[in-house]
Amino acid sequence: MLDQASGRIDIARLQETLDGPWAEVRQAHRKHLDERFLPVYGETGDEARQRITRLLGELPVELGIAAGFPAEYGGRSDVGASIVATEMLAQVDLSLMVKAGVQWGLFGGAVAALGTKRHHDAYLRDIVEGRIFGCFAMTETGHGSDVQELRTTCVYDPQTQTFDLHTPHEAARKDYIGNAARDGRMAVVFAQLISGGRRHGVHAWLVPIRDEHGNPMPGVTIGDAGPKAGLLGVDNGRLSFDHVRVPRNMLLDRYAQVAEDGTYTSPIENDSRRFFTMLGTLVRGRVSVGGAASAATKAALAIAVRYGDIRRQFSDAEGDREVLLNDYLAHQRKLLPALATTYALHFAQTELVAALDEIQGGDGPVDEHRQRELESRAAGLKAAQTWHATRTIQACREACGGAGYLSENRLPSLKADTDVFTTFEGDNTVLLQLVAKGLLTGYRDEFGSLDGWGRASFVAEQVREMVLERTAARALIARLVGAVPGRDDEVAVTDRGWQLKVFEDREEHLLDSAVRRLRGGASSKKDRPFDIFNDVQDHVLAVAAAHVDRVTLEAFVAGIDATADPAVKELLSRVCDLYALSVIEANKGWLLEHGRLTPARSKAITGVVNGLLKELRPYMRTLVDGFAIPDAWLHAAILREEPARQDEMAAHDAADPQAAGTDSPGGVADSAAAAP
């Protein structure tokens, strides 16, 4: 039970905990991004595109997304700062975030990660400073997630020492490409490299698509992707190539080279391994999208929680006054578990960004095993964060009633702009398959091939060792789990070790049973690898979801352990209880079926969750204030009415002193100054 007598939560200490290692980047954005950068409600697509392009040139470079570039090209060699900058932009305007992400994260990031020094010297500084706008042309109309099977070809001709870049049919057209319809001058184009009559798999080239006057280059056809549900400020377009000649030195050749005579060489002989190594260097985009989705979710929750602290609905039992929305259990059920999950995902994202910065931020060789683990975790968290954003922003919209449907209150644009994130930077269902496959095969080099599902060579001990690996607080988690008594009825459901053990047992059971089913399929359907996997696809997706839940809870526990302020630590601990028990409550059916919960304990968990909601009710405003989102950034008309509503309620309470004490402690009187 939270000790409310111990004093108010210091919002500054809570913010300090959440801002984390790149606090200066967050603060710089809060200071620099003023009203000029806010969304404009009701503008046309053309107006939005012009505004976003103009604002792109006014963004801070050194502490922005471009911070990830090497210092000699105008960045500051700080990978983590670039990801955090993406999160901050997402709270201001998601179109601006995506536009900046395409320019510096995808386009510039591909040149930096896949090119060599000559490409860097020739282009990176101009990309960083916005003198060259570019595109990331990977997705095709007929092939999105299945990148290995792209149909665009790039055939080397030793006579001219050029590549012939060609779109062979309509389904091979590059589609949904950000920056293509209006602003892009160059594109990193992914295509099948063919030299000497042999196909070497997907590679990337730097290709001019417009001349200095903005006209398409010869052989390049550019189109507009058309009206979209959201992200109006991003000029998504389509690209086709009709035998476009690309100089040999425009191949981004960090991982493969083509000599003048057409000889192909690569330090990575295996085509599949080379392909996934190349894509692995681009994992920052996936981490950024997940973080941006969480940032938008925080904004939606801040609007809904603050509105719920001023909006009244129906009278109390005595009929003395109308009740605040946030005082209703049903309303708390909508918002508080979602808020707890948002906190959990925040700590998981912080841990992921730190790992990314450590693995990719140095000059030395990348640890291949850790890189594989990073890719898997990035895929899983991106899926969890974007699905959570979709569900939570909708819940916040409903929690604000009709006001939540008005554009002036921000929620409709947050909903529309984040919807594509569930398929952007990887379809979520496909990403969870990647997570499961990585767990099942122990991150072998061949995990990119679907045929890998059909092999009967899964080793249970390797799998178990992999699934229990943790990137942070390894000793702390082991100690908490190890302290749990043998009998569940001897430990409270709020015991952290018991919660961790339930998450761990669920993942391990699902994984072991999936391995058994795949082995059985491999022995009975040797010549049908697709059927082997397809028959257990629902099972392996459940494995991946359970894995993401576990690593998220462990990251939250590690974050609490690192928190210095005792009052903040206590509050976060109760939020963590709500997250863990909400997940357990949502999976009651499975846990009961598999003997992980007794019926009595299952019923008790719902009672404990409801108790936590009441306990945390006074801290709802505190928890969203901890995100430190500037009021102007929320850009919601209903929040501009807050002072007037508070004055009105204060006057009502003064006229009826007996009724003034009927609200929860977190009502209007306390909300401005945080929890009691």
C-alpha positions in Angstrom: 0.0 0.0 0.0 1.3 3.4 -1.0 2.1 5.6 2.0 0.2 8.7 1.2 1.2 10.2 4.6 4.8 10.3 3.5 4.4 13.4 1.4 3.7 14.3 -2.2 5.6 12.7 -5.1 8.3 15.1 -6.4 7.4 15.3 -10.1 10.9 16.5 -10.9 12.3 13.2 -9.5 9.8 11.1 -11.4 10.7 13.0 -14.6 14.3 12.5 -13.9 13.8 8.7 -13.7 11.8 8.6 -16.9 14.1 11.0 -18.9 16.9 8.5 -18.4 20.4 8.6 -19.9 19.6 11.1 -22.7 17.8 13.7 -20.5 19.6 16.6 -22.1 18.2 15.5 -25.5 14.6 15.5 -24.2 15.1 18.9 -22.5 16.6 20.4 -25.6 13.5 19.4 -27.6 11.1 20.7 -24.9 12.9 24.0 -25.0 13.4 24.3 -28.8 10.2 22.9 -30.3 7.7 25.7 -29.7 4.2 26.4 -31.2 5.7 26.7 -34.7 6.1 22.9 -34.8 2.6 21.9 -33.6 0.1 20.2 -36.0 -2.4 22.4 -37.9 -5.9 21.0 -37.7 -7.9 21.0 -40.9 -5.1 21.7 -43.4 -5.0 20.1 -46.8 -2.5 17.5 -47.8 -0.5 20.0 -49.9 -0.5 22.5 -47.1 0.7 19.9 -44.6 3.5 18.8 -46.9 4.7 22.3 -47.5 4.6 23.1 -43.7 6.4 19.9 -42.7 9.2 20.3 -45.4 9.8 23.9 -44.1 9.9 22.8 -40.5 12.3 20.0 -41.3 15.0 22.6 -41.9 14.3 24.3 -38.6 14.9 21.2 -36.4 17.9 21.0 -34.2 20.6 18.9 -35.9 23.2 18.2 -33.2 20.7 16.9 -30.7 18.1 15.7 -33.2 17.7 12.5 -35.2 20.9 13.4 -37.1 22.9 13.0 -33.8 23.5 9.4 -34.8 25.8 10.3 -37.7 29.5 10.5 -37.2 30.8 13.8 -35.8 32.9 14.5 -38.9 29.8 14.7 -41.0 27.8 17.0 -38.7 26.3 14.5 -36.2 27.7 13.6 -32.8 28.2 9.9 -33.1 25.4 9.4 -30.5 23.0 6.6 -31.6 20.9 6.7 -28.5 20.4 10.5 -28.8 19.0 10.0 -32.3 16.4 7.5 -31.1 15.3 9.7 -28.2 15.0 12.6 -30.5 12.6 10.6 -32.6 10.4 10.0 -29.5 10.3 13.7 -28.7 9.3 14.7 -32.2 6.5 12.1 -32.1 4.9 14.0 -29.2 4.9 17.2 -31.2 3.9 16.2 -34.8 4.0 12.6 -36.1 4.3 13.8 -39.7 7.3 15.8 -38.8 8.8 12.8 -37.0 8.2 10.4 -39.9 9.6 12.9 -42.4 12.7 13.4 -40.3 12.9 9.7 -39.8 12.9 9.0 -43.5 15.5 11.7 -44.2 18.0 11.0 -41.4 17.0 7.6 -40.1 16.2 5.5 -43.2 17.8 7.3 -46.1 20.8 8.8 -44.4 21.1 5.8 -42.0 21.3 3.4 -45.0 24.0 5.4 -46.6 25.9 5.5 -43.3 25.4 1.8 -42.5 25.7 0.2 -45.9 28.0 2.6 -47.7 31.8 3.1 -47.4 34.0 6.2 -46.8 33.6 7.4 -50.4 29.9 7.5 -50.1 30.1 9.1 -46.6 32.5 11.8 -47.8 30.4 12.6 -50.9 26.9 12.6 -49.4 26.6 12.4 -45.6 27.2 16.0 -44.7 24.7 17.2 -47.3 22.2 14.7 -46.0 22.7 15.7 -42.4 22.3 19.4 -43.2 19.2 18.9 -45.4 20.8 19.9 -48.8 20.0 16.4 -50.2 16.5 15.1 -49.5 16.3 11.3 -50.0 14.1 8.2 -49.9 14.4 4.7 -48.7 13.1 2.6 -51.6 12.7 -1.0 -50.3 9.0 -1.9 -50.2 7.4 -3.0 -53.4 3.7 -3.3 -54.4 4.0 -7.0 -54.4 6.6 -7.5 -51.7 6.7 -5.7 -48.4 7.8 -7.9 -45.5 9.3 -10.5 -47.8 12.3 -8.4 -48.7 14.5 -11.2 -49.9 12.1 -11.8 -52.8 12.1 -8.2 -54.2 11.6 -8.2 -57.9 13.4 -5.1 -58.9 16.7 -6.0 -60.6 20.1 -4.3 -61.0 22.2 -6.1 -63.6 25.9 -5.2 -63.9 27.3 -4.5 -67.4 31.1 -4.7 -67.5 31.2 -3.0 -70.9 29.8 0.3 -69.5 30.7 -0.4 -65.8 27.2 0.5 -64.9 24.2 -1.3 -63.4 20.9 -1.6 -65.2 18.2 -0.8 -62.6 14.8 -2.0 -63.8 11.3 -2.5 -62.6 10.2 -5.6 -64.6 6.4 -5.4 -63.9 3.8 -3.4 -61.9 4.1 -5.5 -58.8 7.8 -4.6 -58.5 7.1 -0.9 -58.3 8.5 0.8 -55.2 5.5 1.8 -53.1 4.6 3.9 -50.0 8.0 5.5 -50.2 8.3 8.6 -47.9 9.8 11.7 -49.5 9.3 10.3 -53.0 6.2 12.2 -54.2 7.5 15.7 -53.6 10.9 16.3 -52.1 13.3 13.4 -52.7 16.3 14.0 -54.9 18.0 10.6 -54.4 16.9 7.2 -53.2 18.6 4.2 -51.6 17.1 1.6 -53.8 17.0 -2.1 -52.9 17.1 -4.6 -55.7 18.4 -8.0 -56.8 22.1 -7.8 -57.8 22.9 -9.8 -60.9 26.4 -10.0 -62.2 27.9 -12.5 -64.7 24.5 -14.1 -65.0 24.3 -15.0 -61.3 21.9 -13.6 -58.8 23.6 -12.5 -55.5 20.5 -11.4 -53.5 19.2 -8.0 -52.4 21.7 -5.1 -52.2 21.3 -1.3 -52.1 22.3 1.5 -54.5 22.3 5.3 -54.2 20.2 6.5 -57.1 19.4 10.1 -58.3 15.6 10.3 -59.0 15.2 14.0 -59.7 17.4 16.7 -61.3 18.2 20.0 -59.8 14.9 21.4 -61.1 12.9 18.7 -59.4 12.1 16.8 -62.6 12.3 13.0 -62.7 15.6 11.7 -64.0 15.5 9.8 -67.4 13.9 6.4 -66.9 12.5 7.2 -63.5 8.7 7.4 -63.1 7.5 9.1 -59.9 3.9 9.0 -58.7 2.0 10.0 -55.6 0.7 7.3 -53.3 -2.6 9.2 -53.0 -4.8 10.2 -50.0 -4.0 8.4 -46.7 -5.7 8.0 -43.4 -3.1 10.1 -41.6 0.5 11.5 -41.8 -0.7 14.1 -44.3 2.6 16.0 -44.1 4.6 13.0 -45.5 4.8 12.8 -49.3 4.5 9.1 -49.8 5.1 8.2 -53.4 5.8 5.5 -56.0 9.0 4.8 -58.0 9.6 2.8 -61.1 12.8 2.4 -63.1 13.0 1.7 -66.9 16.5 0.5 -67.4 18.2 3.3 -65.5 21.9 3.3 -65.7 23.6 3.5 -62.2 27.4 3.9 -62.0 29.2 1.0 -60.4 30.5 3.2 -57.5 26.9 4.0 -56.4 26.5 0.4 -55.1 26.6 0.7 -51.3 29.3 -1.8 -50.9 30.2 -2.2 -47.3 29.2 -5.9 -47.4 29.7 -6.7 -51.1 31.8 -5.4 -53.9 31.6 -5.7 -57.7 34.9 -5.2 -59.6 35.1 -3.5 -63.0 35.0 -6.9 -64.7 31.9 -7.9 -62.8 33.5 -10.1 -60.2 31.4 -10.3 -57.1 33.1 -10.5 -53.7 31.8 -10.3 -50.1 33.3 -10.9 -46.7 30.1 -12.8 -45.9 29.9 -15.8 -48.2 26.4 -17.1 -47.2 23.7 -15.1 -49.1 21.1 -15.4 -46.4 23.5 -14.4 -43.6 24.8 -11.4 -45.7 21.2 -10.3 -46.3 20.3 -10.4 -42.6 23.6 -8.7 -41.6 22.7 -5.8 -44.0 19.2 -5.5 -42.6 20.5 -5.7 -39.0 22.4 -2.5 -39.5 19.1 -0.8 -40.2 17.5 -1.9 -36.9 17.5 1.7 -35.6 14.4 2.4 -37.7 12.4 -0.3 -36.0 13.5 0.9 -32.5 12.5 4.4 -33.5 9.1 3.5 -34.6 8.4 1.6 -31.4 9.6 4.5 -29.3 7.5 7.0 -31.3 4.4 4.9 -30.9 4.9 4.9 -27.1 5.5 8.7 -27.1 2.2 9.3 -28.9 0.5 6.9 -26.4 1.8 9.1 -23.6 0.4 12.2 -25.2 -3.0 10.5 -25.6 -3.0 9.3 -22.0 -2.1 12.8 -20.7 -5.0 14.3 -22.5 -7.5 11.7 -21.3 -6.3 11.6 -17.7 -6.3 15.4 -17.4 -9.8 15.6 -19.0 -11.0 13.0 -16.6 -9.9 15.1 -13.7 -12.1 18.0 -14.8 -15.1 16.4 -16.5 -18.0 15.3 -14.3 -20.7 12.8 -15.2 -23.8 11.8 -13.2 -24.5 12.6 -9.5 -23.2 10.6 -6.5 -25.4 8.5 -4.3 -26.5 11.5 -2.2 -27.2 13.6 -5.3 -25.0 16.4 -4.0 -22.7 16.7 -7.0 -21.6 15.1 -10.2 -18.7 12.7 -10.1 -15.4 13.1 -11.8 -14.8 10.7 -14.7 -11.6 9.5 -13.1 -13.4 8.4 -10.0 -15.4 5.7 -11.8 -13.9 2.2 -11.6 -14.9 1.6 -15.3 -12.9 4.7 -16.3 -9.9 3.6 -14.2 -10.1 0.2 -15.9 -9.8 2.0 -19.3 -6.9 4.2 -18.4 -4.8 2.9 -15.5 -3.8 -0.5 -16.8 -2.9 1.2 -20.1 -0.9 3.7 -18.2 0.9 1.0 -16.3 1.7 -0.8 -19.6 3.0 2.4 -21.1 5.3 2.8 -18.1 6.5 -0.8 -18.5 7.2 -0.3 -22.2 9.0 2.9 -21.5 11.5 1.1 -19.4 11.8 -1.7 -21.9 12.5 0.9 -24.6 15.1 2.7 -22.5 16.9 -0.6 -22.0 16.7 -1.4 -25.7 18.0 2.0 -26.8 20.9 1.6 -24.3 21.7 -1.8 -25.8 21.5 -0.4 -29.4 23.8 2.5 -28.5 26.3 0.1 -26.9 26.3 -2.5 -29.8 26.2 -0.1 -32.8 27.6 3.1 -31.3 31.3 2.0 -31.1 34.0 1.7 -33.8 34.9 -1.9 -33.2 33.4 -5.1 -34.7 29.8 -5.8 -33.7 29.1 -8.8 -31.5 27.0 -11.0 -33.9 25.2 -12.8 -31.1 24.2 -9.6 -29.3 23.2 -8.0 -32.7 20.8 -11.0 -33.3 19.4 -10.6 -29.8 19.0 -6.9 -30.4 17.1 -7.4 -33.7 14.8 -9.9 -32.0 14.0 -7.6 -29.1 13.5 -4.6 -31.4 11.1 -6.6 -33.5 9.1 -7.8 -30.5 9.0 -4.5 -28.7 8.0 -2.6 -31.9 5.0 -5.0 -32.2 4.0 -4.6 -28.6 4.4 -0.8 -28.6 2.5 -0.1 -31.8 -0.4 -2.5 -31.0 -0.6 -0.9 -27.5 -0.7 2.5 -29.1 -3.5 1.6 -31.4 -5.6 0.1 -28.5 -4.8 2.8 -26.0 -5.3 5.9 -28.2 -8.7 4.5 -29.1 -9.5 4.0 -25.4 -8.4 7.6 -24.7 -10.6 8.8 -27.5 -13.6 7.0 -26.0 -12.7 8.2 -22.5 -13.1 11.8 -23.7 -16.5 11.2 -25.2 -17.6 13.4 -28.1 -14.8 15.8 -27.3 -12.3 13.1 -28.1 -13.7 13.0 -31.7 -13.0 16.6 -32.4 -9.8 17.4 -34.3 -9.0 20.3 -32.0 -8.4 17.8 -29.2 -5.6 16.0 -30.9 -6.8 12.4 -30.3 -8.2 11.8 -33.9 -4.8 12.8 -35.4 -2.9 10.7 -32.9 -5.1 7.7 -33.8 -4.8 8.2 -37.6 -1.1 9.0 -37.6 -0.1 6.0 -35.5 -2.3 3.4 -37.2 0.2 2.7 -39.9 2.9 2.0 -37.3 1.5 -1.6 -36.9 2.7 -2.4 -40.4 5.4 0.3 -40.9 9.0 -0.9 -40.4 7.7 -4.5 -40.5 4.2 -6.0 -40.2 3.7 -6.8 -36.5 2.6 -10.4 -37.1 5.7 -11.1 -39.2 7.9 -9.4 -36.6 6.5 -11.7 -33.9 7.4 -14.7 -36.1 10.9 -13.4 -36.3 11.1 -13.2 -32.5 9.8 -16.8 -32.2 12.1 -18.1 -34.8 15.1 -16.5 -33.1 14.2 -18.1 -29.9 13.5 -21.5 -31.4 16.7 -21.8 -33.4 19.0 -20.2 -30.9 19.8 -17.3 -33.3 21.5 -19.4 -35.9 22.8 -17.7 -39.0 20.2 -19.4 -41.2 17.2 -18.2 -39.3 16.0 -16.0 -42.2 14.9 -18.9 -44.4 11.4 -20.3 -44.0 12.9 -23.7 -44.7 14.5 -23.5 -41.3 11.1 -24.2 -39.7 11.1 -27.6 -41.2 14.4 -28.9 -39.8 14.2 -31.4 -37.0 17.4 -30.1 -35.4 15.9 -28.0 -32.6 17.9 -28.6 -29.4 15.8 -28.1 -26.3 18.7 -27.1 -24.0 20.0 -24.5 -26.4 16.5 -23.1 -26.7 16.0 -22.9 -22.9 19.4 -21.2 -22.5 18.5 -18.6 -25.0 15.1 -17.8 -23.7 16.3 -17.1 -20.2 19.0 -14.7 -21.3 18.5 -11.2 -20.1 20.2 -7.9 -21.0 19.9 -6.2 -17.6 19.5 -6.9 -13.9 20.2 -10.6 -14.4 21.2 -11.2 -10.8 18.3 -9.2 -9.4 15.7 -11.1 -11.4 17.3 -14.5 -10.5 17.3 -13.5 -6.8 13.6 -12.4 -6.9 12.5 -15.6 -8.7 14.7 -17.8 -6.5 13.1 -16.4 -3.3 9.6 -17.5 -4.3 8.2 -20.4 -2.0 7.4 -23.7 -3.7 3.6 -23.3 -3.0 1.8 -20.4 -4.7 -0.7 -20.1 -1.9 2.2 -19.2 0.4 3.0 -16.0 -1.5 1.0 -12.8 -2.3 0.2 -12.1 -5.9 2.0 -8.7 -5.4 5.2 -10.5 -4.7 7.6 -9.5 -7.4 9.4 -12.8 -7.6 6.0 -14.6 -8.0 5.0 -12.3 -10.8 8.3 -12.8 -12.6 8.1 -16.5 -12.2 4.6 -16.7 -13.7 5.8 -14.7 -16.8 8.9 -16.9 -17.1 7.0 -20.2 -16.7 4.4 -19.2 -19.3 7.1 -18.4 -21.8 9.1 -21.5 -21.1 6.1 -23.8 -21.3 4.9 -22.3 -24.6 8.4 -22.5 -26.0 9.0 -26.1 -25.0 5.6 -27.2 -26.3 6.2 -25.4 -29.6 9.5 -27.2 -30.0 7.7 -30.5 -29.4 5.1 -29.7 -32.0 7.7 -28.6 -34.6 9.7 -31.8 -34.0 6.6 -33.9 -34.5 5.8 -32.0 -37.7 9.4 -32.4 -38.9 9.2 -36.2 -38.5 5.8 -36.6 -40.2 5.9 -33.9 -42.9 9.6 -33.9 -43.9 8.9 -32.7 -47.5 6.4 -30.0 -46.5 8.3 -27.4 -44.5 5.6 -24.7 -45.0 3.0 -27.0 -43.5 5.2 -27.8 -40.5 5.3 -24.1 -39.6 1.9 -23.1 -40.7 0.3 -25.8 -38.5 1.8 -24.2 -35.3 1.8 -20.6 -36.4 -0.6 -19.5 -33.7 1.5 -21.3 -31.1 4.8 -19.6 -32.1 3.1 -16.2 -32.1 2.0 -16.9 -28.5 5.6 -17.8 -27.7 6.8 -14.5 -29.0 4.1 -12.5 -27.2 4.9 -14.2 -23.9 8.6 -13.5 -24.5 8.0 -9.8 -25.0 5.8 -9.7 -21.9 8.6 -11.2 -19.9 11.4 -9.0 -21.1 9.2 -5.9 -20.6 8.4 -6.8 -17.0 12.1 -7.5 -16.3 13.0 -4.1 -17.8 10.4 -2.4 -15.5 11.8 -4.2 -12.5 15.4 -3.2 -13.4 14.2 0.4 -13.9 12.6 0.5 -10.5 15.7 -1.0 -8.9 17.8 1.8 -10.4 15.4 4.6 -9.1 17.0 6.7 -6.4 14.0 8.6 -4.9 12.2 6.4 -2.3 8.7 7.9 -2.9 9.0 7.5 -6.7 10.4 4.0 -6.3 7.3 3.1 -4.2 4.9 4.6 -6.7 6.6 2.8 -9.6 6.5 -0.5 -7.7 2.7 -0.3 -7.4 2.4 0.7 -11.1 4.5 -2.4 -11.9 2.2 -4.5 -9.8 -0.7 -3.2 -11.9 1.1 -4.0 -15.1 2.1 -7.5 -14.1 -1.3 -8.5 -12.7 -3.1 -6.9 -15.7 -1.2 -9.2 -18.0 -1.8 -12.2 -15.7 -5.5 -11.3 -15.6 -5.7 -11.0 -19.4 -4.1 -14.5 -19.7 -6.2 -16.2 -16.9 -7.7 -18.7 -19.3 -4.3 -20.1 -20.3 -2.9 -20.0 -16.8 -5.9 -21.9 -15.4 -5.8 -24.5 -18.2 -2.1 -25.2 -17.5 -2.3 -25.3 -13.7 -0.5 -22.0 -13.2 -3.4 -20.5 -11.3 -6.1 -22.0 -9.0 -9.7 -20.7 -9.5 -9.5 -19.1 -6.1 -6.3 -17.3 -6.9 -7.6 -16.3 -10.3 -10.6 -14.6 -8.6 -8.4 -12.9 -6.1 -6.2 -11.3 -8.8 -9.2 -9.4 -10.1 -9.9 -8.1 -6.6 -6.3 -7.0 -6.2 -6.3 -5.3 -9.6 -9.4 -3.3 -8.6 -7.7 -2.4 -5.3 -4.6 -1.2 -7.1 -6.8 1.0 -9.3 -8.3 2.7 -6.3 -4.8 3.0 -4.7 -3.4 4.6 -7.8 -6.4 6.8 -8.5 -4.9 9.8 -6.6 -1.7 9.4 -8.7 -3.2 9.4 -12.2 -2.3 13.0 -12.9 1.1 12.5 -11.3 1.9 9.6 -13.6 1.1 11.5 -16.8 2.8 14.7 -15.5 5.9 12.5 -15.1 6.1 12.3 -18.9 6.9 16.0 -18.8 5.1 16.7 -22.0 4.8 20.5 -22.4 1.2 21.7 -22.3 1.5 23.3 -25.7 2.6 20.0 -27.2 -0.6 18.3 -26.1 -2.4 20.9 -28.3 -5.9 19.9 -27.1 -8.7 22.5 -26.7 -10.2 20.6 -23.8 -7.1 21.1 -21.7 -7.2 24.9 -22.3 -10.5 24.8 -20.5 -8.9 23.3 -17.4 -8.4 26.5 -15.4 -12.0 27.7 -16.0 -13.3 24.3 -15.1 -11.2 24.1 -11.9 -12.5 27.6 -10.9 -16.0 26.5 -11.5 -15.6 23.4 -9.4 -13.8 25.3 -6.6 -16.7 27.8 -6.5 -19.2 24.9 -6.4 -17.3 23.3 -3.5 -17.1 26.6 -1.6 -20.8 26.9 -1.9 -21.3 23.4 -0.5 -18.4 22.6 1.9 -19.9 19.3 3.0 -19.8 18.0 -0.6 -16.3 19.3 -1.2 -14.6 16.3 0.4 -16.5 13.6 -1.6 -14.0 13.4 -4.5 -11.1 11.1 -4.5 -7.8 12.5 -3.2 -6.6 12.9 -6.8 -9.5 15.2 -7.7 -9.0 18.7 -9.1 -7.6 20.2 -5.8 -4.7 17.8 -5.9 -4.2 17.3 -9.6 -2.3 20.5 -10.3 0.3 19.7 -7.6 0.4 15.9 -8.1 -0.5 13.3 -5.6 -1.1 13.8 -1.9 
